Amino acid sequence: MKRMGMIFRAKANKALDRAEDPRETLDYSYQKQLELLQKVRRGVADVATSRKRLELQMTQLQGQSSKLEDQGKKALALGREDLAREALSRKSALQQQVTDLEGQHQTLQGEEEKLTLAAQRLQAKVDAFRTKKETIKATYTAAQAQTRIGEAFSGISEEMGDVGMAIQRAEDKTAQLQARSGAIDELLASGALDDQSGMAKDDITAELDRLSGGGDVELELQRMKAELAGGSSGGQQALEGGQGEGGQGEGGQASNAPQQDTPRFNKD
C-alpha cells in the first residue's frame, strides 16, 4: 500500500508539473498578496474607526464631567452641600471612565500605527513582487518561444516530427512503387509475366524485329548506291560520244547546213 501510494503521488506530481504554468502561478500568488494587503488596509480602517469612536466618547464624558462640576458649584452656592457632593461623586466616576478610555485610545493608536507601517511594508513588497513577476513571465515566455523555435529548426518538436514522419512515409511509398514498377517491367521483358494487352514483346521477337528493320535499311542503302553508280556511268558515256562527233566535223567534210547568225541580246 505504501508503494502504491508513492507511485500514485509520483504520477500525480508529474501530471501536475506538466499542467502547471509558472505564469499562472505567479499571477495567483500576486492576487493572494493583493487580497492580504486589502485585509491589512481594512484592519487599519477598523482600528482607526474604533479610535475615533473612543475619542468621541471621551469628548462626551469630558463634557458631562464639566457639566457636573458646574452643577456642584451651583448647588454649593445654594447651600445644597448634599447635591454638590453627589455631583462631584458622579464627576469622579466619569473621570475614571475617561481615564480608561484614554488607555484604550493609546492602545488603539499604537495598533493603528503598527498596522499602517505593516501595510506600507506589504505594499512595497507587493510592488516589488509585481515587478519581479512581470520580469519572470517575460523571461519565461521568451525562453518558451526560443525553445519552440529551436525544436522546429532541429525537427524534434511534435509538429515537425509529424511532418517528418509523413515525408518519410511518402518517400518510402514512392520508393516501393518505383521498385514494384521496375520489377513488373523486368518480368514482362523476360516473359515471366504475360501482357494481357498484347503490346509487349519477348526478347526473341524484339531481336527479330530489329534484324528485319536493319535488313530493310541495308537493302534500301544498296539500291540508292546502285542508282547513283548507274547515273554516273551513263552521263560519262554521253559526254564521250559528243566529243567524237565534234572532232570529225572539224577535220572532215563541212556541214551543209546554212549558218545562222547567233542572236544577240541587248543588255537593256
C-alpha positions in Angstrom: 0.0 0.0 0.0 2.9 2.4 0.8 4.4 1.6 -2.6 1.1 2.1 -4.4 0.6 5.4 -2.6 4.1 6.6 -3.5 3.6 5.7 -7.2 0.2 7.5 -7.2 1.7 10.6 -5.6 4.6 10.5 -8.1 2.3 10.2 -11.1 0.1 12.9 -9.7 3.1 15.2 -9.1 4.3 14.6 -12.7 0.9 15.3 -14.1 0.6 18.5 -12.0 4.0 19.6 -13.0 3.2 19.1 -16.7 -0.1 21.1 -16.3 1.4 23.9 -14.2 2.2 27.1 -15.9 4.6 29.3 -13.9 3.0 32.5 -15.2 -0.4 31.5 -13.9 1.2 30.5 -10.5 2.8 33.9 -10.3 -0.4 35.7 -11.1 -2.2 33.7 -8.5 0.4 34.5 -5.8 0.2 38.2 -6.7 -3.6 38.0 -6.4 -3.2 36.5 -2.9 -0.8 39.2 -1.8 -3.2 41.9 -3.0 -6.0 40.2 -1.0 -3.8 40.2 2.1 -2.9 43.9 1.6 -6.6 44.7 1.3 -7.2 42.9 4.6 -4.5 44.8 6.3 -5.8 48.1 5.0 -9.3 47.1 6.2 -7.9 46.4 9.6 -6.2 49.8 9.7 -9.5 51.4 8.8 -11.3 49.4 11.5 -8.7 50.4 14.2 -8.9 54.0 13.1 -12.7 53.8 13.3 -12.6 52.4 16.9 -10.0 55.0 17.9 -12.3 57.8 16.5 -15.3 56.3 18.4 -13.3 56.4 21.7 -12.3 60.0 21.1 -15.9 60.9 20.6 -16.8 59.0 23.9 -14.0 60.8 25.7 -15.2 64.1 24.5 -18.7 63.3 25.6 -17.7 62.2 29.0 -15.5 65.2 29.5 -18.4 67.4 28.6 -20.6 65.6 31.2 -17.9 66.0 33.8 -17.7 69.7 33.2 -21.5 70.0 33.5 -21.5 68.1 36.8 -18.8 70.3 38.1 -20.9 73.4 37.2 -24.0 71.8 38.8 -22.0 71.1 42.0 -20.9 74.7 42.3 -24.4 76.0 41.9 -25.7 73.5 44.5 -23.0 74.5 46.9 -23.8 78.2 46.3 -27.4 77.4 47.1 -26.5 75.7 50.3 -27.2 72.2 49.0 -24.0 70.5 50.0 -25.5 67.1 49.5 -26.3 67.8 45.9 -22.8 69.3 45.4 -21.3 66.1 46.9 -23.4 63.9 44.6 -22.3 65.9 41.5 -18.7 65.6 42.5 -19.1 61.9 43.0 -20.6 61.4 39.5 -17.8 63.6 38.1 -15.2 61.3 39.7 -16.8 58.3 38.1 -16.8 60.0 34.7 -13.2 60.9 35.2 -12.4 57.2 35.8 -14.2 56.2 32.6 -12.3 58.9 30.7 -9.0 57.5 32.1 -9.9 54.0 31.0 -10.9 55.3 27.6 -7.6 57.2 27.3 -5.7 53.9 27.9 -7.7 52.1 25.3 -7.2 55.1 22.9 -3.5 54.9 23.3 -3.6 51.1 22.7 -5.6 51.5 19.6 -3.4 54.3 18.4 -0.4 52.1 18.8 -2.1 49.3 16.9 -3.1 51.6 14.2 0.5 52.8 13.7 1.7 49.2 13.6 -0.9 48.2 11.0 -0.2 51.3 9.0 3.5 50.5 8.9 2.8 46.9 8.1 0.5 48.0 5.2 3.2 50.2 3.8 5.8 47.5 4.0 3.4 45.0 2.5 2.6 47.5 -0.3 6.3 47.8 -1.1 6.7 44.1 -1.1 3.7 43.6 -3.4 5.0 46.2 -5.8 8.5 44.6 -5.8 6.8 41.2 -6.4 4.7 42.5 -9.2 7.9 43.9 -11.0 9.7 40.6 -10.4 6.6 38.6 -11.6 6.4 40.5 -14.9 10.1 40.1 -15.5 9.9 36.3 -14.8 6.9 36.0 -17.0 8.6 37.8 -19.9 11.7 35.7 -19.5 9.7 32.5 -19.4 7.7 33.5 -22.5 10.9 34.3 -24.4 12.6 31.1 -23.3 9.5 29.1 -24.3 9.4 30.8 -27.7 13.1 30.2 -28.2 12.8 26.6 -27.2 9.9 26.1 -29.7 11.9 27.7 -32.5 14.9 25.6 -31.7 12.8 22.4 -31.7 11.3 23.5 -35.0 14.7 24.0 -36.6 16.1 20.8 -35.2 13.0 18.8 -36.1 12.4 17.4 -32.6 9.2 19.2 -31.9 5.9 17.3 -32.1 4.5 19.1 -35.1 7.8 18.9 -37.1 8.2 15.3 -36.0 4.8 14.5 -37.5 5.7 16.4 -40.8 9.0 14.5 -40.9 7.2 11.1 -40.4 4.7 12.0 -43.2 7.5 12.9 -45.6 9.4 9.7 -44.7 6.2 7.6 -45.3 5.7 9.3 -48.7 9.3 8.7 -49.7 9.0 5.0 -48.6 5.8 4.5 -50.6 7.3 6.2 -53.6 10.4 4.0 -53.5 8.2 0.9 -53.0 6.0 1.8 -56.0 9.1 2.5 -58.2 10.7 -0.8 -57.2 7.4 -2.6 -57.9 7.1 -0.9 -61.3 10.7 -1.8 -62.2 10.1 -5.4 -61.1 7.0 -5.7 -63.3 8.8 -4.3 -66.3 11.6 -6.8 -65.9 9.2 -9.7 -65.5 7.3 -8.6 -68.6 10.5 -8.2 -70.6 11.7 -11.7 -69.5 8.4 -13.3 -70.4 7.8 -14.4 -66.8 4.5 -12.4 -66.9 2.1 -12.2 -69.8 1.0 -8.8 -71.1 -2.8 -9.1 -71.4 -2.9 -6.0 -73.7 -0.7 -7.8 -76.4 1.6 -4.8 -76.7 4.6 -6.3 -75.1 7.1 -8.5 -77.0 9.6 -11.1 -75.7 13.3 -10.9 -76.3 13.3 -13.1 -79.4 10.6 -11.2 -81.1 12.2 -7.9 -80.4 15.6 -9.2 -81.8 13.9 -10.5 -85.0 12.1 -7.1 -85.5 15.4 -5.3 -85.0 17.2 -7.5 -87.5 14.3 -7.2 -90.0 14.3 -3.5 -89.7 18.1 -3.4 -90.1 17.9 -5.6 -93.3 15.4 -3.3 -94.9 17.6 -0.3 -94.2 20.6 -2.1 -95.8 18.7 -3.1 -98.9 17.4 0.5 -99.3 21.0 1.7 -99.0 22.3 -0.7 -101.6 19.6 0.4 -104.0 20.5 4.0 -103.6 24.2 3.2 -104.2 23.3 1.3 -107.4 21.2 4.2 -108.8 24.0 6.6 -108.1 26.5 4.4 -109.8 24.3 3.8 -112.9 23.6 7.5 -113.3 27.3 8.4 -113.2 28.4 5.8 -115.9 25.6 6.9 -118.4 26.5 10.6 -118.1 30.2 9.8 -118.8 29.3 7.8 -122.0 27.1 10.6 -123.4 29.9 13.1 -122.8 32.5 10.9 -124.7 30.1 10.4 -127.7 29.6 14.2 -128.1 33.3 14.9 -128.2 33.9 12.3 -131.0 31.3 13.8 -133.3 32.5 17.3 -132.9 36.1 16.3 -133.9 35.0 14.5 -137.1 33.1 17.6 -138.4 36.1 19.8 -138.0 38.6 17.5 -139.7 36.5 16.1 -142.5 33.7 17.5 -144.6 32.0 20.7 -143.9 28.4 20.8 -142.8 25.8 21.6 -145.4 23.5 23.3 -143.0 23.3 27.0 -143.5 24.9 29.0 -140.9 22.7 31.2 -138.9 23.7 34.3 -137.2 23.8 34.0 -133.5 21.2 36.2 -132.0 22.5 38.9 -129.9 20.6 40.1 -126.8 20.6 43.6 -125.8 21.6 44.0 -122.2 18.9 46.6 -121.8 
